[in-house]
Amino acid sequence: MGPDRETETIIRQFGAYSDWLCELKSVDPHVLKKPLAEGKWSASEIIAHILKWDEHLSDRVIPAVLEGEGMVFPKFGPFNDRAAAYAEKVTPGRLITEAEAARNQLVSRLLGLPEAVLARPATSNGDTHCPHTGSPYTLIYIIGDFIYHDHHHRQQIDDYLGDAQKHPIR
């Protein structure tokens, strides 16, 4: 048996990122490669950043939870630097396609997990509870955190693209 209704809703919200990625396919690749602001990542680097976190969830976090182990997340700085470097090696179109496929695969995998696995308490880098909310860490709790993370970055890109439409970038 898969996730309950509330958990499935969370997973589907997480999957909505793929729909948003589809909208980016029509954006000029040069615009996606430009930094959002001086000293900031480009839209491509942000997409690569989210892609690499999706891969980490799929390759490391879900298997650990299935084995009854804790979730382990790497140091953010070096991990994010590698993701940004990856964005420089591929075209924005390929990156969007990869990110969309990774998210869709991750969502399918999550939807296939039993509620007992998704809601089972699991440590996150050794911590049992979120220091901000006091909620126990679970896989579905972490997915909720990633939804917030996605929205933050989507807003950055949407704001940038809105400005780019008003003032084309050369």
C-alpha positions in Angstrom: 0.0 0.0 0.0 1.3 3.4 -1.0 1.2 6.8 0.7 -2.0 8.1 2.4 -3.9 11.0 0.8 -2.1 13.8 2.7 1.4 12.3 2.0 0.4 11.8 -1.7 -0.6 15.5 -1.9 2.9 16.5 -0.6 4.6 14.2 -3.2 2.5 15.6 -6.0 3.4 19.2 -4.9 7.0 18.1 -5.0 6.4 16.8 -8.6 4.9 20.2 -9.7 8.5 21.3 -10.2 8.6 19.3 -13.4 5.7 21.2 -14.9 7.5 24.5 -14.1 10.7 23.1 -15.8 8.7 22.5 -19.0 8.0 26.2 -19.1 11.7 27.0 -19.1 12.3 25.1 -22.4 11.1 28.1 -24.4 13.5 30.5 -22.7 16.6 31.6 -24.6 19.5 29.4 -23.5 21.8 32.5 -23.2 19.4 34.0 -20.7 19.5 30.8 -18.6 23.3 30.9 -18.6 23.6 34.5 -17.3 23.9 35.1 -13.5 20.6 36.2 -11.9 22.6 39.1 -10.4 26.2 40.0 -9.9 27.9 37.3 -7.9 24.8 35.0 -8.1 24.1 31.7 -9.8 22.5 31.5 -13.3 19.2 29.8 -13.8 21.1 26.8 -15.2 23.2 26.6 -12.1 20.1 26.6 -9.9 18.5 23.9 -12.0 21.7 21.8 -11.7 21.7 22.4 -8.0 18.2 21.1 -7.6 18.9 18.2 -10.0 21.9 17.1 -7.9 19.8 17.2 -4.7 17.1 15.1 -6.4 19.8 12.6 -7.4 21.1 12.5 -3.8 17.6 11.9 -2.5 17.1 9.1 -5.0 20.6 7.5 -4.8 21.4 7.9 -1.1 18.5 9.1 1.1 15.8 6.7 0.0 18.0 3.6 0.1 19.1 4.6 3.6 15.6 5.1 4.8 14.5 1.7 3.3 17.3 0.1 5.2 16.2 1.7 8.5 19.2 4.0 8.5 19.4 7.8 9.0 19.4 10.3 6.2 22.8 11.8 5.4 23.3 15.1 3.6 26.7 16.3 2.5 28.3 19.6 3.3 26.3 22.1 1.3 29.1 24.3 0.0 31.2 21.7 -1.9 28.1 19.8 -3.0 26.5 23.0 -4.5 29.8 24.0 -6.1 30.0 20.7 -7.9 26.4 21.1 -9.1 27.1 24.6 -10.4 30.2 23.3 -12.2 28.0 20.6 -13.8 25.7 23.3 -15.3 28.7 24.7 -17.2 29.3 21.3 -18.9 25.8 20.9 -20.4 23.4 22.9 -22.5 20.4 24.4 -20.6 18.1 22.3 -22.8 19.8 19.1 -21.8 19.9 20.2 -18.1 16.2 20.9 -18.1 15.5 17.5 -19.6 17.7 15.7 -17.1 16.2 17.7 -14.2 12.7 16.9 -15.3 13.4 13.2 -15.7 15.2 13.0 -12.3 12.3 14.7 -10.6 9.7 12.5 -12.3 11.6 9.4 -11.4 11.9 10.5 -7.8 8.2 11.3 -7.5 7.3 7.9 -9.0 9.6 6.2 -6.5 8.2 8.1 -3.6 4.6 7.3 -4.7 5.6 3.7 -4.7 6.7 3.7 -1.1 4.5 2.6 1.8 3.2 5.3 4.1 5.1 3.5 7.0 8.4 4.1 5.2 7.6 7.7 4.3 6.5 8.6 7.8 9.0 6.5 9.8 11.2 8.7 12.0 14.8 8.8 10.7 17.7 11.0 11.7 19.0 13.7 9.4 22.8 14.0 9.8 22.3 12.5 13.3 19.5 14.8 14.4 16.2 13.3 15.3 14.1 16.6 15.2 14.1 19.7 13.1 15.6 22.5 15.2 13.2 25.1 13.7 9.9 23.2 14.1 10.6 20.5 16.7 9.0 18.0 14.3 10.6 14.5 14.0 12.6 14.0 10.8 11.0 11.6 8.3 11.4 11.2 4.6 8.1 13.0 3.9 9.2 15.8 6.2 12.4 16.2 4.2 10.4 16.2 0.9 8.3 19.1 2.4 11.5 21.0 3.1 12.6 20.4 -0.5 9.3 21.9 -1.7 10.1 25.1 0.2 13.6 25.0 -1.3 12.2 24.5 -4.8 9.8 27.4 -4.4 12.6 29.7 -3.2 14.7 29.0 -6.3 11.7 29.1 -8.6 10.8 32.5 -7.4 14.4 33.8 -8.0 14.3 32.5 -11.5 10.8 33.7 -12.2 11.7 37.2 -10.9 14.9 37.2 -13.0 13.0 36.1 -16.2 10.3 38.7 -15.6 13.1 41.4 -15.5 14.8 39.9 -18.5 11.5 40.1 -20.4 11.2 43.8 -19.6 14.9 44.5 -20.1 16.3 42.0 -22.6 19.7 40.6 -21.7 22.3 40.8 -24.3 
